[in-house]
Every structure is written in structure tokens, then in C-alpha cells.
Amino acid sequence: MRYNILILGASYGSLFGTKLLMAGHNVTLVCRKATAALINEHGTVVRLKLRGEEEHRTIHSKDLPGHVDAAVPEAVDPERYDLVVLAMQEPQYVVHAIRTLLIKIAEAKRPCLSLMNMPPLPYLRRIPGLDTTSLEPAFTDASVWDRFKPELVTLCSPDPQAFRPPEEAANVLHVGLPTNFKAAVLGTDDGNVVLETLAADIDAVRLDGKDVPVKLKVFPSLFVPFAKWSMLLTGNYRCVTDDQPIAIRDAVHADIETSRRIYGYVDGITQRLGAGPEDQVPFEKYAKAAESLLKPSSAARAVANGAPIIERVDMLVQLIGRNLDMPSSAIDKTVETVERALLRNQRRQS
């Protein structure tokens, strides 16, 4: 069956969209007017390295069996789609046009798969015993999620590392680390049929007879996507410094024992919420992968470029830890560093 998938966000979302297109499904990317015009004329381009190959392959959407188009938020009718993918960063959802589209999506009762690092509040409400009201300060505006039914929202750990090369057009994405998207099940049978079908179709894709990395894996546990939190707090947010941003590799390996302690602490938080060892990624595996991450995280780059707000998974983990009576001075230090940097940016803009 060919599904119609709506993806909010044409940057990182184009990676997931390309995998869907390769599997024969149709994709609409929601983005700004200029980017939408570019994609509608030229399609999308994703550069991806296959296992065992030294050079990246260039994958053009126009060469793929699925159809892609792009639209501004105001032009989208969610009723037309079988699944909505949330691939923008959390602060972007407070923009009026996106907020209005979210209301339409919630009213249409469409299943949603989040590719955000920051889990949407409706997903967190699926975690038994978690006081989500106390977590609202970590969100740019928690009220944008009020209309969503928790069972229709799931989270996918956005583990693949990709970026838009700054010297190229906005329809080009370069994949640096082609790992998998790991999603938890939805709370509805119909929605899970869509997820499982997409996962199987993506898994079956071949390019010149070769397997194509970056799969969609669906897990019964709600905690599998939380494995990314340890990586974010150990690497990504520690790329933010009081000076210039540093590479993820350097954030992790400059003091490997401190990194190991932070990683273990965040794993402990997710275990207190209900995660099992099988839901998590061993520190050694992450540390090895981090050796190849030679750029600062997207959060650190955004801060360095003057962003006044970013996704605050660091603060979310801090608040959960405090609620569980598990404070951490290392997490507090990271949150304070990010806060200082954002406050400087906010003052420059005022």
C-alpha cells in the first residue's frame, strides 16, 4: 500500500522523506515558501554512504518511485495524510503558522511520529507516573501540544547525523552518520500498521542491489527513544561552551571518565522511569561512534549563530532528575552553560 506522509521540516525531514520515497511512498514536506518552490522545481538531494563504500551516493528524489512535493503550512490539509512526521526543532512549533497547522493535525486525529530530540508532551504523558506538568518549563510553549491525544503521538530517536552543507542549496542534505531511526509504538492498532508497513518497506529498499542504511525500527517499549538522552547530555549539549562551540568528539573524549559518569547518570534516569537495559545503548558503543563526529552539534551551532532559543533536552532531563530526587551537579553545569549562552543571544537581540 502506498501511504501519503506529511513531514513538518524539510531539512532533517528530507532524510526520512527520502527513505520513504525510495520505498514508494508519497511525501509532502512543510517548509518556507522559498524552500518549497526550490523543492517543487528541483526535488531533494540526499548524500548517503552505503556500507563498504568510501564515497557518498547522491540520491535525487526525482529518480525515486515515490512522489515528493513541498508546501507552506497554510496550504496543508492534514486530512489527506496517513501519518504526520514532526521533524522540526521544538521551538519552531510556536510560530503562528506552524501552531495553526498543529491544531489542524490534532483535530484530524492523525497519528504523529516525532523526530525531535525533545519529546512532545503528549508522548511524555504516555509514561506512567511521570509528572509532565512540572516539565513544562523545558518547552518553548507547552500549550501547543494541548489538543493532541497521547495515544496518537510517538517518538523516534533521531540517531542519524545529517546537516545541510552551508555552501549548497536548501534542498541538499549530507548524512554523516547513517544510523537507524528507532521508534516506539503508537497507542493505536491502526497507527502501528502504518509504522510497521513503512519499516518493512524501507528495509526492503536496495540501491544497485545493495542494502541502504538508515532504517526505521519499531519497538514495543516506550523507552527505546530515550536512549538518545544519554548521548545528547554527554555530547551534544556539552558542545556549547562559554567560548566557541566544540565538536561532539571533543566534548565526549576530552574527559572520557566524566562523559562516562554523565552517560550512566542519564541512563539511570530512564531506568527509574521504566526503561530496561535492552532499551539502552552501551557507553562504549556511543563513545566509539562519537570519534567520527567532528562537528559541533546542531544545538551548539545554533547557539553560536545567535539563536535565542533551542530545544532544551538538557533542562528536561534536569527537571526529571530533580522530580525523581536524583539531582546531578554535572547536568546542572551543562544547563547553566547553555542558559548563559542563550541569555547572551537574547540580550543581543533586544
TORTI-122720 format. One record per residue (C-alpha): x, y, z; residue in one letter. Coordinates in steps of 0.1 Angstrom, whole numbers, padded with zeros to 4 digits, always signed. Layout:
! residues N
XYZA/...
This chain:
! residues 350
+0000+0000+0000M/+0013+0035-0009R/+0009+0059+0020Y/+0008+0097+0020N/+0031+0111+0046I/+0032+0147+0058L/+0066+0158+0072I/+0070+0191+0091L/+0105+0202+0083G/+0124+0199+0050A/+0159+0198+0063S/+0164+0168+0086Y/+0129+0156+0075G/+0142+0152+0039S/+0164+0122+0051L/+0134+0103+0065F/+0114+0115+0034G/+0140+0102+0010T/+0138+0067+0026K/+0100+0068+0023L/+0103+0079-0014L/+0128+0050-0021M/+0102+0027-0006A/+0075+0040-0030G/+0055+0062-0006H/+0045+0098-0012N/+0058+0127+0009V/+0049+0163+0014T/+0075+0185+0031L/+0063+0215+0051V/+0087+0244+0049C/+0092+0281+0040R/+0079+0295+0007K/+0113+0298-0010A/+0124+0263+0001T/+0091+0248-0011A/+0095+0264-0045A/+0130+0250-0048L/+0119+0215-0039I/+0089+0216-0061N/+0111+0225-0091E/+0143+0205-0084H/+0132+0179-0058G/+0155+0169-0029T/+0191+0157-0028V/+0204+0134+0000V/+0241+0123+0001R/+0244+0089+0019L/+0273+0065+0022K/+0265+0028+0017L/+0282+0002+0039R/+0316-0007+0025G/+0318+0023+0002E/+0342+0052+0005E/+0322+0078-0013E/+0287+0092-0006H/+0260+0083-0031R/+0238+0112-0043T/+0202+0103-0042I/+0178+0126-0061H/+0141+0124-0053S/+0132+0127-0089K/+0148+0093-0096D/+0127+0076-0069L/+0094+0057-0071P/+0076+0079-0046G/+0064+0114-0052H/+0076+0144-0032V/+0062+0179-0031D/+0066+0208-0006A/+0041+0233+0008A/+0039+0262+0032V/+0020+0254+0065P/-0011+0274+0055E/-0016+0253+0023A/-0017+0219+0041V/-0048+0198+0047D/-0038+0171+0073P/-0069+0150+0063E/-0051+0139+0031R/-0023+0121+0050Y/-0019+0088+0067D/+0009+0098+0091L/+0024+0131+0102V/+0062+0133+0109V/+0073+0161+0133L/+0108+0168+0120A/+0113+0205+0131M/+0131+0215+0162Q/+0108+0221+0191E/+0110+0259+0192P/+0097+0262+0157Q/+0063+0249+0167Y/+0054+0281+0184V/+0055+0300+0151V/+0019+0311+0143H/+0016+0292+0110A/+0030+0260+0125I/+0009+0263+0156R/-0022+0266+0135T/-0012+0236+0115L/-0007+0216+0147L/-0042+0224+0157I/-0055+0211+0124K/-0034+0179+0128I/-0047+0173+0163A/-0083+0179+0152E/-0078+0155+0122A/-0066+0128+0147K/-0037+0118+0125R/-0010+0096+0141P/+0022+0115+0146C/+0058+0103+0146L/+0082+0128+0162S/+0118+0130+0150L/+0126+0157+0175M/+0152+0153+0202N/+0127+0169+0225M/+0098+0145+0231P/+0064+0162+0226P/+0045+0165+0258L/+0017+0141+0246P/+0043+0114+0243Y/+0057+0120+0278L/+0021+0117+0291R/+0022+0081+0280R/+0049+0074+0306I/+0032+0060+0337P/+0038+0081+0369G/+0056+0109+0351L/+0045+0144+0363D/+0045+0162+0330T/+0032+0195+0344T/+0065+0200+0362S/+0083+0195+0329L/+0066+0223+0310E/+0093+0250+0317P/+0117+0230+0295A/+0094+0236+0265F/+0093+0269+0245T/+0055+0268+0248D/+0040+0236+0262A/+0004+0247+0252S/+0010+0239+0215V/+0006+0202+0224W/-0026+0205+0245D/-0050+0192+0218R/-0031+0160+0210F/-0042+0126+0222K/-0012+0109+0238P/-0020+0075+0221E/-0017+0092+0187L/+0018+0105+0193V/+0050+0085+0194T/+0087+0093+0195L/+0115+0083+0172C/+0151+0086+0183S/+0168+0107+0156P/+0201+0090+0157D/+0213+0095+0121P/+0236+0126+0119Q/+0229+0149+0089A/+0233+0185+0080F/+0227+0210+0052R/+0260+0220+0037P/+0261+0258+0041P/+0275+0263+0006E/+0248+0244-0011E/+0211+0249-0018A/+0184+0243+0008A/+0172+0211-0008N/+0206+0193-0002V/+0213+0172+0029L/+0245+0154+0038H/+0244+0123+0060V/+0274+0120+0083G/+0264+0090+0105L/+0238+0067+0088P/+0224+0050+0118T/+0187+0040+0123N/+0156+0058+0134F/+0143+0039+0165K/+0106+0045+0171A/+0083+0034+0199A/+0049+0020+0190V/+0018+0042+0189L/-0011+0036+0212G/-0034+0026+0184T/-0035-0005+0162D/-0042+0014+0130D/-0013+0037+0135G/+0010+0008+0143N/+0000-0009+0110V/+0013+0022+0092V/+0045+0023+0112L/+0052-0014+0107E/+0045-0012+0069T/+0068+0017+0064L/+0095+0000+0084A/+0093-0032+0063A/+0091-0012+0030D/+0122+0009+0039I/+0141-0023+0050D/+0134-0039+0016A/+0150-0010-0004V/+0181-0017-0024R/+0203+0006-0044L/+0222-0012-0072D/+0215-0044-0054G/+0230-0031-0021K/+0213-0025+0012D/+0207+0011+0021V/+0214+0023+0056P/+0191+0044+0078V/+0162+0021+0086K/+0130+0027+0106L/+0129+0003+0135K/+0097+0000+0156V/+0099-0012+0192F/+0072-0021+0217P/+0090-0003+0246S/+0082+0034+0251L/+0117+0039+0264F/+0139+0030+0234V/+0139+0066+0220P/+0151+0078+0254F/+0184+0062+0248A/+0193+0093+0228K/+0191+0114+0260W/+0224+0100+0273S/+0241+0109+0240M/+0226+0144+0240L/+0237+0152+0275L/+0271+0136+0272T/+0280+0150+0238G/+0256+0174+0221N/+0248+0199+0248Y/+0284+0199+0261R/+0295+0212+0227C/+0281+0246+0240V/+0308+0264+0259T/+0313+0300+0271D/+0336+0305+0241D/+0334+0288+0207Q/+0315+0255+0202P/+0335+0223+0202I/+0330+0191+0182A/+0309+0163+0197I/+0341+0141+0196R/+0359+0166+0218D/+0330+0170+0241A/+0330+0133+0247V/+0366+0124+0246H/+0384+0153+0263A/+0374+0139+0296D/+0362+0103+0290I/+0355+0094+0326E/+0333+0125+0332T/+0315+0116+0300S/+0310+0080+0312R/+0295+0093+0345R/+0271+0116+0328I/+0261+0089+0303Y/+0255+0065+0332G/+0235+0090+0352Y/+0211+0097+0323V/+0207+0060+0317D/+0198+0058+0354G/+0171+0084+0349I/+0155+0064+0321T/+0157+0032+0341Q/+0138+0049+0370R/+0111+0058+0345L/+0108+0022+0334G/+0135+0015+0308A/+0153-0018+0308G/+0189-0025+0299P/+0178-0037+0264E/+0164-0002+0257D/+0197+0015+0260Q/+0229+0019+0241V/+0262+0009+0259P/+0285+0039+0265F/+0314+0022+0247E/+0293+0020+0215K/+0284+0056+0217Y/+0319+0067+0225A/+0332+0049+0195K/+0306+0065+0172A/+0315+0099+0187A/+0350+0096+0174E/+0337+0103+0139S/+0315+0133+0149L/+0339+0161+0140L/+0315+0190+0140K/+0297+0207+0169P/+0261+0196+0175S/+0233+0214+0158S/+0223+0229+0192A/+0258+0243+0197A/+0259+0256+0161R/+0226+0273+0166A/+0237+0290+0198V/+0270+0301+0181A/+0249+0316+0153N/+0229+0337+0178G/+0198+0316+0183A/+0179+0329+0214P/+0161+0296+0220I/+0169+0259+0212I/+0155+0225+0222E/+0161+0220+0259R/+0165+0183+0264V/+0192+0193+0289D/+0167+0211+0311M/+0141+0183+0306L/+0165+0157+0320V/+0174+0181+0348Q/+0138+0185+0358L/+0130+0148+0356I/+0161+0141+0377G/+0150+0166+0404R/+0115+0151+0404N/+0130+0117+0410L/+0152+0130+0437D/+0182+0123+0415M/+0199+0157+0411P/+0232+0160+0392S/+0258+0187+0395S/+0272+0178+0361A/+0238+0182+0344I/+0233+0214+0364D/+0266+0227+0350K/+0255+0219+0314T/+0222+0236+0318V/+0238+0267+0333E/+0263+0269+0304T/+0235+0267+0279V/+0214+0292+0298E/+0242+0317+0298R/+0248+0314+0261A/+0211+0318+0253L/+0208+0348+0276L/+0237+0365+0258R/+0220+0359+0225N/+0187+0372+0238Q/+0203+0404+0251R/+0220+0410+0217R/+0186+0408+0200Q/+0168+0431+0225S/
